[in-house]
Amino acid sequence: MRLATVDDDLCNSKLCGIPCVTFCPVNRIGSKTVWIGENGKSRINETTCIGCGICVHKCPYGAISIINLADYWSKKLIHRYGENAFALYGLPEVKVGFVNGIIGRNGAGKSTSMKILSGQLKPNFGGNQVDLTDFFKGSELKPYFGNLASGKIRVSVKSQIIGDSTEEGGTAETVEALLSDLDEKERKYADFLISDLQLRDLLQRRLDQLSGGELQMITLVKALSREADVYLIDEPSSYLDVFQRLTAAKKIRERVGNGKSSVVVEHDLIVLDYLSDYVSIVYGTPGVFGMASKSYGTRNGINNFLRGYLPEENTKLREGSIDFFDVGLEKEDVGKVVFGWAPMKKTLGNFQLSTEEGEAKEGSVIALLGRNGTGKTTFVKMLAGLVEPDQGVVPTSGLRLSYKPQMLKPINKTVAEAMEEVKDSMREEFYKTEVIDSLGIERLWARNISSLSGGELQKVAVALCLGRAADVYLIDEPSAFLDVEERLRIGKAIKRMISSRRATAFLVDHDLLLLTSTADSMIIFKGESGKNGLAKRPAKVLDGVNSFLKEVGITMRRDPETGRPRVNKEGSILDRQQKASGAFFMAVTRGDQVES
């Protein structure tokens, strides 16, 4: 079976000279296989296409993809967005009484799957006339869709885009108005969550005045307060700090059981592991096709994903496996001290940040970890020279700086035009391999930056930051909007570029897996969100994470197969043992067999 897709956003037949049409060998013998459609975009007949790949390589904008799939996949086609458009095969299961987590690449169909499961999108089966319940005969989805169609089950949705504040399509002016359509029982539960999550001060705030994290929590509160049988939660940890992510995961788990189920899309592997009973992997080629795997037990599912192979389906996800056996170990000093700083203080309105003394070494990545609102971004801005401390001296004065801010602003340039800023780095084979090729920047070359998705914009911003010649790189939340594999590639690119250039990087993020796999040392931020913050002196990764987890009140151990950090179940034997010993983060090495 052959699948041909055309990215209409990239296709530009008015400028390219239509080499896809001109050079197609089937066209040359008189068959209409590639042509320009009425909308001015290339169209491909998948039946007569021979899969030679000439049009793929000739297209100057990378708009065409042609992939050969096993013939039996045709029987699993759930939905296709149109001619030569993205195709979704299979769906993740809904496990009654359990949380089924979904992990996978951006653009591979996770959100499409959630829309079908919620009933918001009616699958078209690629134009074939198929009954939904017959299609899933023999699986747990047959009774699910039967009950959904008959109204026997109710579904509550927390969508991916939290700006869509009400799934019903209305616009709520304040948080109180957003919750006004809950019935008495639902509002009682919402009030319980609001009090428990300390959100009561937000009730009279306008939605457009909320931060991303505040809006995320309020949207989640509403979704979980609904009296429903199934809770479909799409990316609940976006914009949240580690404390909030684990709290949100706890609240999702508390809602499930006694016949209530949940399906959760999540890119933070630690959070996914913590809240899921089962895991489905959605794999494929972003923007081209996606396939949902069967459900695996959480540990096996995530480990299969990291190994890049699904043994029960005999499917290879990628070349090579991913492991984290160096995460959290006592890392050696990287190089000589580049600069140090004395204690600093800065007051911004009602917020005050204080820092302890510290030093930065060449070739090192220093992670910044703590609650939202405790001064991480303010500290980075002081290092960047954008904010002057009230007490103390900016230690980076006179050094070359490269800054990737937390909030990214799209500009009216193509990616190629923006990358002209780092044209010297573009000539370096190491930068091209470790950053441009690894992050897939060339595929975006002709795109206007203002049209990029959040994840695409993030990758371009990181590539620009790492492409500048600098002594100090300041990188604020590079994992936002990225899937798991993209986060790991970002971390690898940062680590290798900083080491290669003997520079220093300060890395702010909330993904513990990214931080612990990338950093050489760690600054922990303590304090009360929005009121005060204290930046501790840099510590070794193991010491920093141990201190942070003690404050959060959770323990973590290492998976013996992949080395990835895993959260212990609260009250488990290992949890109690680690808390008693003070080792909140267990640094297991390759070959150790610690598992609970």
Helices and strands as residue ranges (DSSP letters): E 2-6, H 13-16, H 19-23, H 25-28, E 34-36, E 42-44, H 54-58, E 64-68, G 71-76, E 77-80, E 87-89, E 99-104, H 110-118, G 125-127, H 132-135, H 141-150, E 155-158, H 175-178, H 184-196, G 200-202, G 207-209, H 212-225, E 230-234, H 242-255, E 261-265, H 269-275, E 278-285, E 289-292, E 296-297, H 298-307, E 309-310, G 311-313, E 315-316, E 337-341, E 345-348, E 351-355, E 358-361, E 364-370, H 376-383, E 401-404, H 415-418, G 419-422, H 423-426, H 429-431, I 432-437, H 438-439, G 442-444, G 449-451, H 454-467, E 472-476, H 484-501, E 504-508, H 512-518, E 521-528, E 532-535, E 539-540, H 541-552, E 556-558, E 565-567, H 573-581
